[in-house]
């Protein structure tokens, strides 16, 4: 059975002007559940920040907010993040990929671990590292380093591995570029290899659509769950597949889901 679903959680925004921008729309066929095609949308836990030269240019106008329950546009999804790990030492965790940063309108809102986000603190969001992990982030373009504590989940954008606070992004000189290639090294905190992991395959503004998609997937996979997320753009319902004891096992499931159903997948830690 072909699921034919593609999603990527991202709404891009300029850090200087703090505007929201949405990309393209993905459609999903729910042939076993719906009489016609439904729209699957992708929500954004965090937004990537980019600047628009020259600085003197006037800001672009933000896209209009979507109507309640409507599908949220998202940009075309790319390949899964390229991650390099070096398990030479038990418990060691190293990865390389692209970092982004986030500030307003997330500043002052609750993070995934329940804290209030302060973009002037040295914190970050990561999809799989445990809350409280202390990591060193090195900008591979200039060698600058910073240390942050993991307090949030994201970024749900293909090819990105960590979302930094504003202060952390300033410390490694990546605010102007919006993104940068980085190395992420765990320095301390909870064991990053312990815990349970799943695969996120979609995010909906409509809880009914999320439930229909969950039921469709449950015909082949178990368990399939829905996690609610209260974003600055409204409530989103994230559909997740599996509960596996290791990140590697979850990655194999993600590869299978992507191959069988043409889904955009993100391995995530299942926080209790």
Backbone as a ProteinNet text record, in pm:
[ID]
protein_1_A
[PRIMARY]
XXXXXXXXXXXXXXXXXXXXXXXXXXXXXXXXXXXXXXXXXXXXXXXXXXXXXXXXXXXXXXXXXXXXXXXXXXXXXXXXXXXXXXXXXXXXXXXXXXXXXXXXXXXXXXXXXXXXXXXXXXXXXXXXXXXXXXXXXXXXXXXXXXXXXXXXXXXXXXXXXXXXXXXXXXXXXXXXXXXXXXXXXXXXXXXXXXXXXXXXXXXXXXXXXXXXXXXXXXXXXXXXXXXXXXXXXXXXXXXXXXXXXXXXXXXXXXXXXXXXXXXXXXXXXXXX
[TERTIARY]
85.5	0	88.7	73.5	152.5	84.5	159.7	99.6	106.2	207.3	219.4	199.2	282	272.2	409	419.8	546.2	522.4	597.9	584.3	719.3	733.3	852.5	808.7	848.2	802.1	891.9	850.4	932	853	864.1	818	937.3	992.2	1114.9	1086.2	1184.5	1164.8	1296.8	1292.1	1411.5	1435.9	1559.3	1585	1583.6	1614.2	1618.2	1478.7	1393.4	1258.7	1155.9	1193.3	1102.8	971.8	978.7	858.2	840.3	716.5	689.9	673.6	732.4	716.8	688.5	596.7	562.4	595.1	628.7	664.9	550.3	582.4	484.3	396.3	293.5	194	207.5	202	203.6	63.1	23.1	-107.8	-90.9	-185.4	-179.4	-307	-290.9	-407.7	-442.3	-557.7	-604.5	-713	-675.6	-771.1	-851.6	-790.2	-861.4	-955.6	-941.2	-1020.1	-1114.5	-1068.2	-1145.9	-1203.5	-1311.5	-1369.1	-1295.4	-1217.3	-1139.7	-1008.4	-919	-785	-796	-716.5	-710.5	-576.4	-570.2	-445.4	-373.1	-246.1	-162	-70.5	-59	23.8	138.9	236	350.7	365.8	373.9	393.2	538.5	569.4	710.8	738.6	822.6	864.5	958.1	1038.9	1132.6	1147.9	1183.5	1201	1347.3	1386.6	1522.4	1529.4	1643.8	1658.3	1752.8	1711.8	1797.5	1789.3	1893.9	1891.4	1873.9	1827.7	1804.3	1886.8	2001.8	2083.2	2015	2036.4	2111.4	2028.8	2094.9	2022.9	1922.9	1953.9	1866.8	1738.1	1730.7	1611.6	1492.3	1372.6	1254.3	1217.1	1158.3	1122.2	1007.1	1006	893.5	772.3	656.1	535.2	513.1	468.2	446.4	330.2	335.7	224.8	105.3	-17.4	-135.6	-144.9	-195.7	-210	-313.5	-290.1	-386.4	-514	-623.1	-750.1	-748.4	-827.6	-827.9	-858.4	-777.7	-800.5	-747.5	-698	-649.8	-511	-472.6	-339.1	-237.2	-123	-19.4	86.2	119.6	220.8	356.2	437.2	572.7	659.2	789.6	876.3	901	949.8	978.7	1080.4	1055.6	1143.2	1264.2	1375.1	1497.9	1531.7	1652.7	1694.6	1708.3	1712.5	1726.6	1860.9	1871.1	1995.5	2113.8	2226.4	2348.8	2414.6	2426.3	2476.5	2598.2	2703.8	2822.5	2840.2	2850.1	2869.8	3000.2	3066.4	3190.7	3179	3129.1	3107.7	3233.6	3347.5	3472.6	3476.3	3410.2	3406.4	3262.8	3237.4	3099.6	3032.1	2916.1	2840.4	2874.9	2981.9	3019.7	2921.8	2893.3	2799.5	2852.7	2877.6	2925.7	2847.3	2802.1	2735.2	2770.8	2762.2	2786	2667.6	2632.2	2519.5	2503.5	2383.6	2356.2	2281.2	2326.5	2257.3	2178.9	2066	1988.7	1967.8	1897.5	1869.4	1727.2	1673.5	1535.9	1524	1437.1	1413.2	1265.5	1223.7	1080.9	1018	891.9	795.6	799.6	906.1	915.1	964.2	1030.3	1080.9	967.1	984.4	881.8	778.8	784.6	691.2	754.9	671.6	720.1	799.3	912.2	987.7	934	988.1	937.1	961.5	1061.2	1084.2	1008.9	926.8	843.8	899.9	1025	1083.1	1030.4	1044.5	1012.1	1135.5	1118.8	1231.9	1279.8	1409.6	1474.7	1584.8	1565.8	1660.6	1796.6	1807.4	1933.7	2013.7	1958.2	2030.5	2097.4	2191.4	2263.1	2195	2092.8	2015.6	1999.2	1939.7	1921	1812.2	1763.9	1666.8	1734.2	1702	1757.2	1649.3	1644.1	1537.2	1556.7	1680.3	1701.3	1784.1	1861.7	1940.1	1848.4	1881.3	1793.7	1797.2	1687.3	1684.1	1792.9	1860.1	1965.5	2103.5	2111.7	2242.9	2317.6	2445.7	2531.3	2614.4	2607.1	2677.7	2763	2874.9	2958.5	2922.3	2896.4	2863	2974.9	3036.9	3148.2	3107.4	3120.9	3095.4	3212.9	3189.2	3296.5	3349.8	3281.8	3331.7	3440.6	3428.2	3522.4	3589.1	3551.5	3612	3561	3467.1	3414.9	3324.8	3328.7	3255.3	3163.9	3059.7	2974.6	2921.5	2880.1	2821	2676.9	2587.9	2445.3	2384.4	2269.3	2192.4	2068.6	2037.3	1921.8	1794.5	1702.9	1577	1454.1	1474.4	1361.9	1378.7	1273.2	1275.5	1270.9	1347.3	1356.5	1501.1	1534.8	1444.7	1388.3	1260.5	1197.3	1209	1333.8	1368.3	1475.9	1459.2	1557.8	1694.1	1796.1	1936.8	1980.6	1896.1	1936.9	1936.6	2036.3	2053.4	2032	2042	2025.5	1976.5	1894.9	1840.3	1892.7	1972.3	2036.4	1955.4	1973.7	1918.5	1992.7	1936.7	2000.2	2140.8	2155.7	2286.9	2389.4	2348.1	2440.8	2480.7	2384.2	2414.1	2509.1	2491.7	2582.5	2723.7	2734.3	2864.6	2950.4	2885.6	2963.4	2947.8	2897.4	2893	2814.6	2688.3	2605.8	2469.6	2451.7	2322.9	2300.4	2402.9	2387.9	2359.7	2424.4	2403.9	2277	2228.9	2106.9	2130.5	2219.8	2256.3	2407.9	2460.4	2603.5	2629.7	2730.8	2770.4	2837.4	2798.2	2849.9	2885.4	2963.5	2987	2923.2	2848.4	2781.2	2843.5	2895.7	2959.8	2896.7	2854.6	2797.3	2908.7	2898.7	2999.8	2955	2825.2	2776.3	2625.2	2572.5	2428.6	2384.8	2255.7	2204.5	2266.9	2268.6	2322	2237.7	2296.5	2217.6	2169.8	2228.7	2188.9	2074.8	2039.6	1931.4	1798.7	1692.2	1560.3	1491.2	1376.8	1299.3	1286	1277.6	1277	1166.1	1113.5	1011.9	1043.1	948.6	966.6	847.2	872.1	765.8	744.9	619.8	589.5	492	438.8	345.5	300.3	252.9	199.8	78	-28.9	-157	-209.2	-278.6	-354.4	-490.9	-538.9	-667.3	-643	-698.3	-684	-752.5	-865.3	-935.3	-849.1	-780.3	-693.3	-576.4	-522.2	-413.6	-461.5	-582.8	-636.9	-662.3	-710.7	-732.2	-600.8	-498.8	-368.1	-310.4	-331	-285.5	-349.1	-478.9	-549.4	-499.8	-469	-417.9	-283.9	-196.3	-65.5	-74.4	-170.5	-183.4	-218.9	-267.2	-295.8	-168.5	-52.6	73.7	178.9	168.3	272.5	210.5	292.7	246	365.6	347.8	232.1	241.3	126.8	122.1	51.3	117.7	65.1	56.6	-16.1	-29.5	19	109.1	159.3	116.9	45.8	0	112.7	121.5	223.9	160	168.8	111.2	216.1	213.5	313.4	263.1	352	306.7	207	200.3	107	-18.8	-39.7	-156.3	-119.2	-218.8	-197.2	-168.7	-68.2	-36.8	-41.9	-75.8	-85.6	13.5	117.6	226.8	203.4	212.5	190.2	325.7	339.4	466	446.1	543.9	537.5	649.9	615.6	716.9	754.7	809.7	868.4	984.7	1104.4	1220.2	1327.8	1406.5	1502.5	1632.8	1649.9	1773.7	1745.8	1831.1	1817.2	1846.1	1940.6	1972.3	1853.4	1782.2	1664	1555.5	1538.7	1440.7	1479.1	1608.4	1652.5	1622	1635.5	1600.8	1451.3	1368.8	1225.3	1196.4	1266.8	1248.7	1282.5	1390	1428.2	1320.2	1261.1	1155.2	1030.5	992.2	874.8	895.8	1015.8	1044.9	1042.9	1090.6	1093.8	955.5	879.9	748.7	641.9	644.3	533.7	568.9	694	737.6	711.5	740.7	717.8	845.1	829.1	940.2	944.8	1057	1064.8	1169	1141.3	1235.2	1239.5	1357.2	1372.5	1366.2	1286.9	1267.6	1278.3	1325.8	1322.1	1180.3	1131	995.5	1005.3	981.3	990.7	869.9	895	784.3	714.6
-118.8	0	123.3	211.3	333.1	445.3	507.5	611.6	748.9	772	895.7	1020.8	1036	1154.3	1217.3	1347.2	1415	1537.2	1550.1	1668.7	1714.3	1843.8	1897	2011.5	2008.2	2111	2232.4	2335.3	2456.9	2575.1	2690	2817.8	2910.6	2958.7	3034.7	3180.9	3243	3378.8	3453.2	3583.5	3667.8	3706.5	3686.5	3724.1	3873.6	3952.8	4097.9	4158.3	4104.4	4164.5	4082.4	3956.7	3871.8	3849.6	3807.5	3783.6	3635.2	3588.9	3447.6	3428.1	3325.6	3290.7	3141.9	3109.4	2967.5	2925.4	2802.7	2748.7	2674.8	2572.2	2500.8	2408.6	2357.7	2274	2129.3	2038.4	1896.8	1838.6	1759.3	1693.5	1546.4	1492.5	1352.1	1281.9	1163.4	1082.8	991.3	1005.7	917.9	828.1	744	669.2	572.1	517.2	417.4	481.2	614.5	678.1	783.1	862.5	975.7	945.9	1009.6	995.5	1079	1175.9	1258.6	1292.9	1357.4	1388.3	1492.9	1478.1	1576.7	1643.8	1755.6	1831.3	1802.7	1763.2	1747.5	1866.7	1915.8	2034.1	2003	2088.9	2072.2	2194.1	2172.3	2282.4	2297.3	2400	2427.1	2445.8	2358.9	2381	2498.1	2516.2	2626.9	2674.8	2799.5	2857.6	2884.9	2860.5	2895.6	3044.8	3107.5	3250.7	3283.7	3372.8	3418.3	3569.3	3633.5	3777.9	3807.1	3929.1	3967.4	4091.3	4073.6	4191.4	4271.3	4406.6	4480.8	4506.2	4543.3	4565.1	4677.8	4777.9	4893.8	4862.7	4746.1	4713.7	4697.2	4741.8	4727.8	4581.5	4543	4402.7	4360.7	4232.4	4178.9	4168.4	4172.6	4159.4	4012.7	3984.4	3845.1	3785.4	3653.5	3584.4	3587.2	3590.2	3591.3	3463.8	3476.4	3359.6	3264.3	3131.6	3034.8	3035.7	3002	2993	2871.3	2872.4	2760.5	2629	2528.3	2396	2377.9	2487.5	2477.4	2417.9	2363.1	2307.9	2420.9	2400	2501.4	2469.4	2563.9	2537.1	2509.7	2430.1	2403.4	2389.2	2417.5	2412.3	2269.9	2255.4	2122.6	2054.4	1929	1856.2	1806.1	1799.5	1748	1613.9	1566.4	1439.1	1448.6	1336.6	1340.4	1400.1	1452.6	1516.2	1421.2	1471.6	1393	1401	1288.7	1285.4	1194.4	1245.3	1164.8	1146.3	1021.4	992.9	915.6	938.7	869.9	801.1	675.8	606.8	539.2	609.6	549	531.1	621.7	615.3	590.4	495	468.9	597.4	622.2	741.5	863.8	857.4	974	993.6	1117.6	1149.3	1270.2	1252	1360	1356.1	1471	1477.6	1607.4	1605	1724	1746.6	1872.2	1907.7	2058.7	2103.4	2246.9	2293.1	2402.2	2465.2	2585.5	2611.1	2733.7	2796	2909.3	2969.8	3024.4	3044.7	3094.7	3193.6	3292.4	3395.6	3423.1	3546.1	3577.3	3503.4	3461	3479	3368.7	3288.3	3179.4	3228.2	3343.7	3397	3419.4	3367.3	3381	3270.3	3178.6	3066.1	2943.7	2846.4	2724.6	2641	2589.4	2495.6	2355	2258.8	2121.5	2059.6	2109.4	2054.5	2132	2229.5	2303.3	2435.9	2464.2	2592.9	2703.1	2827.1	2941.9	2976.5	2983.5	3009.2	3152.9	3167.2	3297.9	3295.5	3368.9	3363.8	3423.9	3487.8	3545.4	3449.6	3331.8	3227.6	3134.7	3052.7	2961.7	2824.6	2812.4	2689.4	2650.5	2533.8	2487.3	2382.1	2359.4	2253.6	2144.6	2020	1905	1798.1	1720.1	1621.3	1498.7	1459	1330.3	1335.4	1440.2	1447.3	1471.6	1414.2	1429.4	1571.8	1612.3	1742.2	1746.4	1859.9	1874.2	1839.7	1780.3	1750.5	1880.4	1881.7	1997.1	1964.6	2049	2020.1	2138.9	2105.8	2207.4	2213.9	2335.2	2356.5	2438.6	2383.5	2450.3	2489	2616.4	2664.4	2621.5	2533	2477.9	2578.9	2691.7	2795.4	2880.1	2902.8	2994.7	2937.7	2817.7	2754.8	2803.8	2898.1	2950.1	2846.9	2844.6	2745.2	2811.2	2737.5	2777.6	2652.2	2663.8	2551.4	2585.3	2489.6	2512.9	2393.4	2418.9	2314	2284.4	2156.5	2117.4	2131.3	2215.1	2239.2	2222.7	2202.6	2208.4	2103.4	2083.2	1986.2	2058.5	2008.3	2064.5	2062.2	2115.7	2172	2062.3	2074.4	1977.9	2026.4	2034.5	2079.2	1985.8	1935.5	1844.6	1910.5	1832.8	1873.9	1964.6	1985	2064.9	1978.9	2000.4	1911.7	1979.1	2111.7	2179.9	2321.6	2371.8	2507.1	2581.2	2685	2757	2878.3	2916.4	3043.3	3158.1	3277.6	3394.8	3416.9	3408.9	3433.1	3330.2	3204.1	3100.3	3123.7	3164.7	3193.6	3311.7	3413.2	3527.9	3486.4	3391.8	3350.9	3285.3	3218.9	3153.6	3226.7	3348.9	3438.6	3378.9	3336.8	3282.5	3350.5	3460.5	3529.3	3586.7	3649	3712.2	3613.4	3497.3	3397.3	3315.3	3311.9	3236.6	3090.5	3028.3	2889.1	2876.6	2763.9	2738.4	2590.1	2535.4	2397.1	2388.5	2291.1	2282.1	2138.9	2129	2000.4	2009.5	1906.3	1901.1	1787.9	1820.3	1720.6	1725.9	1611.8	1605.1	1609.5	1703.7	1719.7	1661.9	1659.5	1611.1	1604.6	1563.4	1549.3	1405.7	1380.6	1244.4	1170.6	1039.1	954.6	970.9	1019.2	1041.4	912.5	798.3	671.5	603.2	650.7	589.4	656.1	577.1	632.2	560.2	613.9	556.3	658.4	606.6	691.1	648.2	744.9	717.8	795.7	791.4	858.9	950.4	1079	1174	1179	1163.8	1154.3	1260.1	1342	1444.9	1532.2	1652.5	1745.2	1814	1823.3	1873.9	1982.7	2080.5	2173.5	2116.1	2024.2	1959.4	1829.7	1819.8	1697.6	1580.2	1606.7	1500.4	1443.1	1530.3	1481.2	1400.6	1446.3	1371.6	1233	1225.9	1097.2	1004.3	1058	974.8	918.3	1003.3	957.3	853	874.6	777.3	641	641	515.6	446.9	524.8	467.9	398.9	466.3	408.4	289.2	292	184.4	51.4	54.6	-70.2	-148	-78.7	-145	-133.4	-30	-5.5	9.9	-19.8	-5.2	21.4	110.9	197.1	321.1	386.8	515.7	612.3	720.6	812.7	954.6	1039.5	1180.9	1263.6	1358.3	1448.9	1590.7	1656.3	1793.4	1890.7	1996.2	2100.3	2236.7	2320.6	2455	2551.4	2581.2	2666.9	2810.5	2906.3	3043.9	3056.2	2956.3	2958.6	2876.8	2836.8	2758.7	2616.9	2538.3	2401	2311.2	2224.4	2124.4	1986.3	1888	1749.8	1666.6	1621.5	1551.2	1400.2	1336	1191.8	1122.7	1025.6	957.1	805.7	737.4	592.2	528.5	421.6	341.5	388.1	295.3	321.4	224.2	271.1	184.7	221.9	123.7	147.2	212.7	241.7	306.3	396.8	498.1	590.2	520.5	426.6	353.5	271.6	206.1	128.2	220.1	337.2	432.9	483.1	499.5	544.2	439.2	311.3	204.9	208.7	234.3	246.6	367.9	477.2	597.6	569.4	496	460.8	376	284	198.6	279.9	369.9	453.6	543.8	596.7	683.2	604.7	480.8	398	345.9	299.1	238.8	341.8	454.8	548.8	684.9	705.7	835.8	945.4	914.4	1008	1084.3	1208.2	1282.8	1247.6	1197	1141.5	1213.6	1220.3	1275.3	1181.3	1130.7	1052	1147.3	1112.4	1198.8	1117.2	1181.7	1119.3	1130.5	1023.1	1023.2	1063.8	1190.4	1242.3	1199.1	1153.7	1109.4	1229.6
0	0	0	-93.1	-105.1	-28.3	69.6	152.2	87.7	6	-71.3	11	115.6	200.7	212.4	195.6	219.3	304	413.9	496.9	546.2	573.2	639.2	726.3	857.3	948	941.2	865.9	861.1	809.4	875.7	822.9	834.2	722.9	727	759.9	826.2	875	877.4	854	863.2	1007.3	1062	1201.2	1222.9	1119.6	1139.8	1142.8	1062	1051.6	1126.3	1170	1247.9	1177.6	1053	974.3	953.6	930.8	901.9	753.7	705.5	564	552.3	466.8	447.2	306.6	287.6	156.9	90.6	15.7	-67.8	13	-49.9	17.9	-27.7	68.4	33	48.8	-47.5	-41.4	-5	60.6	100.6	59.2	7.1	-29.6	87.2	139.4	246.1	187	87.7	7.7	90.6	196.1	274.4	374.4	394.1	498.7	446.5	350.8	301.9	164.7	130.7	-2.5	-104	-59.6	-149.4	-82.7	-158.9	-107.2	1.7	110.1	217.2	217.2	279.3	281.8	412	398.7	517.2	526.9	640.9	657.7	749	743.5	830.2	917.3	1050.1	1141.3	1173.8	1240.5	1264.6	1412.3	1467.9	1603.6	1612.2	1507	1504.1	1363.1	1347.1	1215.2	1190	1067.5	1028.7	1002.9	1037.7	1024.9	910.6	826.2	718.5	710.2	664.7	644	497.4	464.9	326.5	294.4	231	194.8	86.9	76	177.4	301.1	413.6	539	524.4	438.9	425.4	350.3	286.1	208.9	301.3	260	345.3	360.6	474.2	496.2	405.5	373.7	298.8	390.2	330.9	409.8	445.1	570.1	607.9	531.1	513.6	450.3	542.9	487.5	574	653.9	776.1	862.9	804.7	817.6	764.2	845.3	781.5	851.3	940.7	1051.1	1145.6	1074.6	1103.7	1047.4	907.7	845.1	708.1	705.7	589.7	574.4	573	638.9	644.4	541.1	451.9	350.6	413.6	346.1	389.5	267.1	281.6	165.4	121.1	-1.1	-52.7	37.5	68.5	157.9	82.8	153.7	95.8	155.8	132.7	188.9	339.6	409.9	555	594.1	718	759.7	750.7	701.6	697.9	834.8	903.1	1039.7	1046.8	1106.8	1129.5	1279.5	1324.9	1466.5	1484.9	1596.8	1624.1	1759.9	1764.1	1891.4	1943.1	1937.7	1981	2133	2205.7	2351	2394	2485.5	2530.2	2576.7	2523.2	2560.1	2479.3	2398.3	2320.1	2204.5	2173.6	2066	1990.9	1863.3	1777.5	1647.9	1601.2	1471.7	1402.3	1271.6	1191	1098.6	1081.5	996.4	995.6	967	958.2	1082.6	1140.8	1253.4	1204	1269.5	1249.3	1387.1	1394.4	1523.9	1525.5	1646.5	1657.9	1774	1752.9	1854.8	1866.1	1833.9	1829.7	1712.1	1718.1	1827.8	1932.7	1934.1	2031.4	2167.2	2168.6	2294.5	2393	2513.8	2616	2616.8	2520.9	2516.9	2582.2	2615.9	2677.9	2578.1	2622.4	2540.9	2565.2	2493.8	2504	2641.6	2716.1	2849.8	2957.8	2917.1	3011.1	3055.5	3024.2	3061.1	2969.3	3016.2	2932.8	2850.1	2719	2630.8	2643.6	2666.9	2672	2567	2459	2348.6	2383.9	2502.8	2545.9	2634.7	2661.2	2732	2630.6	2679	2589.2	2593.1	2507.9	2499.5	2352.7	2331.7	2194.4	2189.2	2068.2	2041.7	1959.5	1991.7	1920.2	1916.6	1809.6	1796.6	1884	1911.3	1978.1	2105.4	2129.1	2251.7	2371.6	2486.7	2604.1	2658.5	2720.5	2785.6	2893.8	2901.5	3000.5	2949.1	2830.5	2774.1	2746.7	2779.3	2752.2	2629.1	2527.4	2402.9	2360.8	2297.9	2235	2088	2039	1898.3	1835.4	1731.7	1664.5	1523.8	1491.1	1356.4	1269.1	1174.4	1092.2	990.7	975	884	948.5	1080.3	1144	1269.2	1310.8	1426.8	1560.3	1562.7	1688.8	1755.7	1890.3	1967.6	2069.4	2106.7	2217.5	2283.8	2408.1	2479.6	2515.1	2490.6	2513.6	2586.3	2646.7	2713.4	2630.2	2611.4	2530.9	2614.1	2566.3	2637.7	2548.9	2419.2	2326.5	2217.6	2137.1	2027.5	1893.4	1798.2	1664.7	1620.9	1507.4	1405.5	1317.1	1280.3	1191.5	1047.5	1004.2	869.9	818.1	697.2	640.2	636.5	668.2	662.5	776.3	878.1	993.3	1118.7	1204.3	1318.2	1452.5	1460.3	1588.6	1564.4	1657.5	1653.4	1776.1	1755.1	1864.7	1908.9	2033.4	2080.1	2012.6	2022.2	1962.1	2017.5	2150.1	2209.7	2164.6	2153.9	2107.9	1963	1880.4	1740.3	1728	1812.7	1812.1	1851.4	1945.8	1996.3	1889.3	1791.8	1686	1552.3	1560.4	1444.3	1327.1	1355.2	1247.1	1237.4	1311.4	1304.7	1165.4	1110.4	979.5	868.2	873	767.5	790.3	914.7	943.1	971.2	896.8	918.1	903.7	952.2	938.9	956.6	888.5	913.7	1050	1130.2	1266.4	1302.7	1408.9	1475.7	1613.2	1651.6	1781.2	1862	1980.7	2066.6	2205.4	2255.1	2389.1	2491.9	2587.3	2691.3	2824.4	2849.9	2978	2980.5	3097.2	3110	3093.9	3075.5	3062.5	2944.8	2955.1	2848.7	2722.3	2612	2489.9	2424.1	2463.9	2402.6	2474.4	2593.4	2670.1	2635.7	2636.1	2609.6	2495.3	2454.5	2344.9	2232.6	2110.7	1992.5	1896.9	1822	1721.2	1595.4	1500.3	1372.3	1348	1336	1304.4	1153.5	1110.4	966.9	918.5	1006.9	962.2	1077.1	1044	1142.9	1083.8	1161.8	1113.6	1206.1	1148.4	1230.5	1266.3	1187.6	1215	1291.1	1410.9	1488.4	1420.1	1351.7	1280.7	1168.8	1094.6	988.2	1044.1	1157.1	1220.7	1263.5	1315.1	1359.6	1241.3	1131.1	1012.7	961.3	959.5	913.3	1009	1139.6	1237.9	1214.1	1186.1	1162.3	1035.7	934.3	810.5	834.9	907.5	935.1	1028.4	1122.2	1219.8	1155.1	1031.3	961	930.5	931.8	899.9	1008.7	1093	1191.7	1330.8	1431.8	1569.6	1660.8	1758.3	1777.7	1688.8	1667.7	1598.7	1692.9	1728	1828.2	1773.4	1846.4	1811.9	1930.2	1903.5	2006.9	1972.5	2063.2	2040.9	2070.4	1990.3	2010	1990.3	2094.1	2090.8	2038.3	1908.6	1844.8	1837.2	1803.4	1783.3	1669.3	1581.7	1469.4	1496.4	1621.2	1656.1	1695.7	1732.6	1776.1	1656.7	1671.6	1571.1	1634.2	1552	1597.1	1516.2	1584	1518.1	1523.3	1408.7	1399.4	1402.8	1493.5	1514.2	1513.3	1457.8	1442.3	1523.2	1596.4	1663.7	1802.3	1876.7	2008.8	2022.8	1990.5	1977.8	2079.3	2124.3	2233.4	2191.1	2062.8	2019.6	1900.5	1886	1773.5	1641.1	1642.7	1520.1	1471.7	1565.8	1527.9	1472.2	1532.3	1482.3	1343.5	1319.3	1186.9	1081	1116.3	1020.3	988.2	1091	1066.6	979.5	1003.8	922.1	776.8	753.9	616.9	550.7	627.1	573.2	539.2	628.5	604.3	483.3	471	357.3	226.5	230.4	110.6	74.1	174.5	147.4	114.5	184.4	171.2	118.7	76.6	26.5	129.2	254.8	364	397.1	438.7	497	645	690.6	825.5	910	1041.1	1138	1257.7	1290.6	1412.6	1531.5	1632.2	1748.9	1876.1	1981.1	2113.1	2166.4	2224.6	2281.1	2428	2454.7	2591.1	2671	2792.6	2877.3	2940.1
[MASK]
++++++++++++++++++++++++++++++++++++++++++++++++++++++++++++++++++++++++++++++++++++++++++++++++++++++++++++++++++++++++++++++++++++++++++++++++++++++++++++++++++++++++++++++++++++++++++++++++++++++++++++++++++++++++++++++++++++++++++++++++++++++++++++++++++++++++++++++++

